[in-house]
C-alpha cells in the first residue's frame, strides 16, 4: 500500500465500529450540555479558517465544554492561541496515527461534521453520542450514521454563517480582531513599513490573474508609498517571476510557514489576493483585504455576517454566465449556489478572472485604504 493510501485508516475505522457501534446505540442521545465536542473535517485552508463562525457559536452555546477541532496537520499551528478556547488536533484520513490519536481522546458527546458526511463513520467509531451535519451527502451511505441532518439555508449565505447553523441558537457575535490570538512565530520577514502583500498564487490556474495586471497594481501601490511584498506557494516561484521579472519588489514566495505568513499579513496595510486560502487567513489576521473572485462565489466565500465588520472588498463580476455550478461540499442541488469548479481541461482560459480589470481592482484598493484613514 502507498504511503498516502486511505486503506489502513478505513480498516481501523471498520474495526473500531465493530467494537463501539453496539454500545453507541445505548449512549445515543443528544445532551443539552455536552462536555466533549469534536468538530471533524479535512478541508482546505480557506474552508478551515472560515469554520471560525461555527467555533465561536459552539463556545457561545456551550461555554464550559471542551471543544476540539480535528483539522489537517498543516493548519494545527494556526490554533496555538486557542481561539474561543478550541484545541486543534491533527487529522488526516490517510494517516493511521492521527485516527489512533483521535480514538485515544475522551469519547465525544457531540460531533459536528460541517462538510463531508463520510466522516460520520469515524465519529461513530470514536463512540460519539450524537453526530450532526448537513443533509444531502452523496451517496446515501454517508448519512447512515448521522443522528441529525440539518438543511442548507434556502437563501444565499456565506460559509462562516452557514457552518454555524449546525448549532442551535442565535448567531455568534461578529468577529473582532483579537478573537483569534496570533500563533507564536518569529517574524522571518520585516519589510519596510508600511507594506502591502500581493498574493498571486491559487489552487487552480483558473484563479490566476494576469501577471501584467499584478505588475501594474504593484507599481501603483509603490507609488502610494507602500512597500510591495509578493506572496505565493513554493511551487509558484515562476508565477512571481512573471509578475516581477526584474525583481523590483520583495518576494516571500515559498519562504514562509503559515504562522509566519499570518504575522506578515497582520502587519500589512493591505492584502490583495485571488479567492484562495490566504485571502481568508487575512480575515482572521485582521488585514484590509481585497479579494478577486473569478470561478468562486463572492457570496459564499466573502465575509458574510460573521466577518462583516472587517475592512474588506470583493472584486467580481456578478452572475458571470459560466459560473453556474450548484454543488457545495458534494451537495449537488443547492439552488442558490453559483460558482464554477471546472478543471482546466474544460476551460481553456479563465475568462471570469480576465473580466476583472486593473482599474476596478485599483478602485477597490483606493476605497479600502481611504476607509482606513
C-alpha positions in Angstrom: 0.0 0.0 0.0 1.2 3.5 -0.8 2.0 6.0 2.0 -1.0 8.1 1.0 -3.5 5.3 0.9 -6.8 5.5 2.9 -6.9 1.7 3.3 -5.2 1.4 6.7 -7.4 4.2 8.2 -10.5 2.6 6.7 -9.6 -0.8 8.2 -9.0 0.8 11.6 -12.4 2.7 11.4 -14.1 -0.6 10.5 -12.5 -2.4 13.5 -13.4 0.4 15.9 -17.0 0.4 14.5 -17.3 -3.3 15.4 -16.1 -2.5 18.9 -18.0 0.6 19.6 -21.1 0.7 17.4 -23.2 -1.8 19.5 -22.6 0.2 22.7 -23.2 3.5 20.9 -26.9 2.7 20.4 -27.2 2.6 24.2 -25.5 6.0 24.6 -27.0 7.6 21.5 -28.9 10.7 22.5 -28.3 14.5 22.4 -27.2 16.2 25.6 -28.3 19.7 26.4 -24.9 20.4 27.9 -22.3 18.2 26.2 -18.9 18.3 27.9 -16.8 16.9 25.0 -17.3 18.3 21.5 -15.4 17.4 18.3 -15.6 19.3 15.0 -14.5 16.8 12.4 -13.4 17.7 8.9 -10.5 17.6 6.4 -11.0 20.8 4.4 -8.6 23.1 2.6 -7.1 26.1 4.3 -9.7 28.7 3.4 -12.7 26.5 4.3 -11.0 25.5 7.5 -10.3 29.1 8.6 -13.9 30.1 7.8 -15.2 27.5 10.3 -14.5 30.3 12.8 -18.2 31.1 12.9 -19.0 27.6 13.9 -16.3 27.6 16.6 -17.5 30.9 18.0 -21.1 29.7 18.2 -20.1 26.4 19.9 -18.3 28.4 22.6 -21.3 30.7 23.0 -23.7 27.9 23.2 -21.6 25.6 25.4 -19.3 27.8 27.5 -18.0 25.0 29.8 -17.4 22.3 27.1 -14.1 21.1 25.9 -14.2 21.8 22.2 -11.7 20.2 19.8 -11.2 20.8 16.1 -9.8 17.9 14.1 -8.1 19.6 11.2 -5.4 19.0 8.6 -1.9 18.8 10.1 -0.7 21.9 8.3 -3.3 24.1 9.9 -2.9 23.0 13.5 -0.3 25.6 14.3 -2.7 28.4 13.4 -4.8 27.5 16.5 -1.9 27.6 19.0 -3.5 30.6 20.7 -6.7 28.6 21.2 -9.3 30.9 19.7 -12.6 30.5 21.5 -10.8 28.1 23.8 -10.7 25.5 21.0 -7.9 22.8 20.9 -6.8 21.8 17.4 -5.8 18.2 16.9 -4.3 16.9 13.6 -6.4 14.7 11.4 -5.6 13.1 8.0 -7.8 10.2 6.8 -4.7 8.8 5.0 -2.6 8.9 8.2 -3.2 6.0 10.5 -1.6 7.6 13.5 -4.0 10.6 13.5 -7.0 8.3 13.7 -5.5 6.5 16.6 -4.8 9.8 18.3 -8.5 10.8 17.9 -9.6 7.4 19.3 -7.5 8.0 22.4 -9.3 11.2 23.3 -12.3 11.2 25.6 -15.4 10.0 23.8 -17.2 13.0 22.3 -20.7 13.7 23.4 -21.3 15.8 20.2 -19.5 15.5 16.8 -20.2 18.3 14.3 -19.3 17.5 10.7 -19.5 20.7 8.6 -18.8 19.3 5.2 -18.1 15.6 4.3 -20.6 13.2 5.9 -18.5 10.2 5.3 -16.6 11.1 8.5 -19.8 10.0 10.4 -18.3 6.5 10.3 -15.3 7.7 12.1 -17.4 9.7 14.5 -19.4 6.6 15.4 -16.2 4.6 15.7 -15.0 7.2 18.2 -18.1 6.4 20.3 -19.9 9.7 19.6 -23.1 10.1 21.4 -24.6 12.4 18.8 -23.5 13.4 15.2 -24.7 16.4 13.4 -24.2 17.5 9.8 -25.9 18.9 6.7 -28.3 16.8 4.7 -27.7 15.8 1.1 -24.5 13.9 1.5 -24.0 11.7 -1.6 -24.0 8.7 -1.9 -26.6 8.0 0.7 -24.4 5.6 2.8 -22.5 8.7 4.0 -25.6 9.7 6.0 -26.5 6.4 7.6 -24.7 7.1 10.9 -25.7 10.7 11.1 -28.0 11.3 14.0 -29.2 14.8 12.9 -29.3 16.2 9.4 -29.8 19.9 9.0 -31.0 21.6 5.8 -28.8 24.0 3.9 -30.2 27.5 4.0 -32.7 28.3 1.2 -31.3 31.8 0.6 -27.7 32.8 -0.1 -25.3 32.8 2.8 -21.6 32.9 3.5 -19.8 29.8 4.6 -18.9 31.1 8.1 -22.6 31.8 8.8 -23.8 28.6 7.1 -21.5 26.4 9.2 -22.8 28.0 12.4 -26.3 26.8 11.5 -25.2 23.3 12.7 -25.5 24.5 16.2 -28.9 25.6 17.8 -29.3 29.2 19.0 -28.7 32.8 17.8 -25.7 33.6 15.6 -22.4 34.4 17.3 -21.1 37.9 17.8 -19.3 39.4 14.8 -15.6 38.6 14.6 -13.3 41.1 16.3 -9.6 41.4 15.9 -8.2 39.6 18.9 -10.8 36.9 19.0 -8.3 34.7 17.3 -4.9 35.2 19.2 -2.0 35.2 16.8 0.1 32.0 16.7 3.6 32.2 18.0 6.1 32.7 15.2 9.4 34.6 15.0 9.0 37.2 12.2 11.2 36.0 9.4 10.4 38.9 7.1 10.4 42.5 8.2 9.6 44.7 5.1 9.9 48.5 5.4 6.7 50.0 6.8 4.1 50.4 5.6 3.9 47.3 3.4 1.2 45.5 1.4 1.1 41.9 0.4 0.1 40.8 -3.1 -0.6 37.0 -3.0 -0.6 35.8 -6.6 -1.0 32.1 -6.2 -4.1 29.9 -6.1 -5.1 26.3 -6.0 -6.1 26.4 -9.7 -4.6 28.3 -12.6 -8.2 29.3 -13.4 -8.0 31.6 -10.4 -4.8 33.3 -11.5 -4.9 36.9 -12.6 -2.6 38.0 -15.5 1.0 38.8 -14.4 0.9 42.2 -16.3 -2.2 43.1 -14.1 -0.3 42.3 -10.9 2.7 44.4 -12.1 0.5 47.4 -12.7 -1.1 47.1 -9.3 2.3 46.7 -7.7 3.6 49.8 -9.3 0.6 51.9 -8.3 0.9 50.7 -4.7 4.6 51.5 -4.7 3.7 55.0 -6.0 1.5 55.4 -3.0 4.4 54.8 -0.7 3.8 51.2 0.2 6.5 48.5 0.2 5.2 45.8 -2.1 5.7 42.2 -0.9 4.9 39.3 -3.3 3.4 36.1 -1.8 3.0 32.7 -3.3 3.5 29.0 -2.7 6.8 27.1 -3.1 5.6 25.7 -6.4 4.7 29.2 -7.7 8.0 30.9 -7.9 7.8 31.2 -11.7 4.4 33.0 -11.3 6.0 35.7 -9.1 8.9 36.0 -11.6 6.4 36.6 -14.4 4.8 39.3 -12.3 8.1 40.9 -11.5 10.8 39.8 -13.9 13.2 42.4 -12.8 12.8 41.5 -9.1 12.0 45.1 -8.1 9.9 44.1 -5.1 10.4 41.8 -2.1 9.3 38.2 -2.6 8.4 35.8 0.1 7.2 33.0 -2.3 7.8 29.6 -0.8 9.8 31.0 2.2 7.1 31.3 5.0 5.3 28.9 7.2 1.6 29.5 7.7 2.2 31.1 11.1 5.0 33.4 9.6 2.6 34.3 6.8 0.0 35.2 9.4 2.3 37.7 11.0 3.3 39.1 7.7 -0.4 39.7 6.9 -1.2 41.0 10.4 1.4 43.8 9.9 0.4 44.7 6.4 -1.6 47.7 5.4 -3.3 45.7 2.7 -3.7 42.2 1.2 -4.7 41.7 -2.4 -5.3 38.1 -3.4 -7.4 35.8 -5.5 -10.1 33.8 -3.7 -7.8 31.3 -2.1 -6.8 30.2 1.5 -4.5 33.2 2.1 -7.4 35.6 1.4 -9.3 34.0 4.3 -6.2 33.9 6.5 -6.1 37.7 6.0 -9.5 38.0 7.6 -8.6 36.4 10.9 -5.3 38.2 10.9 -7.3 41.5 10.8 -5.9 42.7 7.5 -7.6 45.0 5.0 -8.4 42.6 2.2 -9.3 43.0 -1.5 -10.2 39.6 -2.9 -10.5 38.8 -6.6 -13.3 36.3 -7.4 -13.4 34.6 -10.7 -14.7 31.0 -10.6 -15.6 31.3 -6.9 -18.7 32.9 -5.3 -18.2 36.2 -3.6 -21.3 35.4 -1.6 -20.3 32.1 -0.2 -16.6 32.9 0.4 -17.0 36.5 1.3 -17.2 37.9 4.8 -20.8 37.3 5.5 -22.2 38.5 8.8 -19.6 36.9 11.0 -16.7 38.7 9.3 -18.8 41.6 8.2 -17.2 44.3 10.3 -13.8 43.8 8.9 -12.3 46.1 6.2 -12.9 44.1 3.0 -13.7 44.5 -0.7 -14.7 41.7 -3.1 -14.0 42.3 -6.8 -16.1 40.2 -9.0 -18.5 40.2 -12.0 -21.9 39.2 -10.6 -23.8 36.5 -12.5 -20.9 35.6 -14.8 -22.6 33.4 -17.4 -20.5 30.2 -16.9 -20.4 30.5 -13.1 -23.3 28.1 -13.0 -22.3 25.2 -10.7 -24.6 24.4 -7.8 -22.5 21.9 -5.9 -21.3 22.7 -2.4 -19.3 20.1 -0.5 -20.7 17.2 -2.5 -24.3 18.5 -2.3 -25.4 18.9 -5.9 -28.7 20.7 -5.7 -28.2 23.9 -3.6 -30.4 26.1 -5.9 -28.9 29.5 -4.9 -25.2 28.4 -5.3 -23.4 29.9 -8.2 -19.8 29.0 -8.6 -17.5 27.2 -11.1 -15.4 24.1 -10.3 -14.5 23.2 -13.9 -11.0 21.8 -14.4 -8.5 23.3 -16.8 -9.4 20.6 -19.3 -12.9 22.1 -19.6 -11.9 25.7 -19.5 -9.1 26.9 -21.8 -8.8 30.3 -20.2 -10.1 32.0 -17.0 -12.5 34.4 -18.7 -14.0 35.3 -15.3 -10.6 36.4 -14.0 -9.8 38.2 -17.3 -13.0 40.2 -16.8 -11.6 41.8 -13.7 -9.9 44.9 -14.9 -6.9 46.7 -13.3 -9.0 49.9 -12.9 -11.7 48.1 -11.0 -9.2 46.5 -8.6 -7.3 49.7 -8.1 -10.6 51.5 -7.3 -11.4 48.8 -4.7 -8.0 49.2 -3.2 -8.3 53.0 -3.1 -11.7 52.9 -1.4 -10.5 50.4 1.2 -7.3 52.4 2.1 -9.3 55.6 2.2 -11.8 54.0 4.6 -9.0 53.1 7.0 -7.9 56.7 7.4 
